[in-house]
Amino acid sequence: MNLGEATEFCTIREAARRSGLAPQTWYQGGAGTDSVPRIRFGRSIRLLRADVERFINARILEAKQSAQLEHYQQPSPK
């Protein structure tokens, strides 16, 4: 992984706030958050902001696709 000068990090707390998940979910890697790499700086854990945004956007896309699928699977009213 090449970390350029414009790399921005965020804390677990920030990721939790942005995603609507509990910080503990991020710490434990639950709800698919284990796909986002953690970077340790001493005792602190940071995440790449771009990775967090990618995670959130993927979940939004999944929700939209699921909603569309449910819409098409509902029987039409008679």
Buried (B, 14 or more C-beta within 10 A) or exposed (E): EEEEEEEEBBBBEBBBEBBEBEBEBBEEEEEEBEEBEBBEEEEEBBBBBEBBBEBBEEBEEEEEEEEEEEEEEEEEEE
